[in-house]
Amino acid sequence: MTPAANHKQQMTPLIETIGKQCGQEPGEVLADRGYCSEENLKYLEGKRIAGFLATEKQKHGEQRTPCQPGPLPKGAS
């Protein structure tokens, strides 16, 4: 927990704390858009941690069409 409004600077300390407390780093991370930055994606890649980070904000109550199985379409974010 942190009072920081921006989560982008919290990814590295979060992963490091998990590693210290659990004795190993996670193999995967699921996070909201607040954690998504080029720096964090590079950090996860360098640590060989699979990152599943939201890239867009969805309005409350907004319905989206689910992704279809198979390869991602061209231009998918």
N, C-alpha and C positions, 0 to 999 in steps of 0.2 A: 504494500500500500504506500502511496505517495501523494502528496498534495499537488504535484506537478500537473498542470493542465494538459501539457503535451506529453504523450506517451513515447514519442519517437526516441527520446534520450534514455528510456527505461529498459529497452530490450537487452542491451549488454549487461547491465547490473542484474537484471532478472535472471538471465541464463547463468551468469556466474554464481549467483546466490543458490540457484537450483543445484548446480554442480557441487558447491560446498556442502549443502545440506543433505543431498542424496548420495553423494559420492560419485556421481556421473552426470553428464549433461544429457538433456533430453534428445531423442532422435527426431522428434517432430515438435513443431510449435504451431498452435492455432491462435490467431490474434485478430482483433478488429482493426479497422482502418487507421486508428490512432497510432499504431505501431509501424505502419507501412512507410518505409523510406528507402531510397536507394542504398544508403549506408547500412541499414538493418538487413536488407536483402543480401548485400555483399558479406556482411558479418555472418549470417546464417550459412551462406554458401561456403565460406571459408572454414566454418566449424563442421561442415557436412551435416547440418541440421536441416531437415525438410521443413520449409516454412509455408504455411497456409495462411496468408494475410489478406484481409479484405482490401480491395483497391478503390472501392467506391462506397458512398454512403447511400443507404436506402431509407427513404422517408417512412416514418412510422405508419403502418397499415398499408403500405404500397405492396401490391402483388407483382411478382416477377414470374416469368415463364421458366420452369426448371430446365436445366441443361439436359440435352439429349445425350445418351450414351455414345461413346466413340470418340474419335479425335476432335479436338477443339476446332471450331471454325476459324478461318483466317480473320485476323483483327480482334480476336477475343482478348480481353484484358485479364 
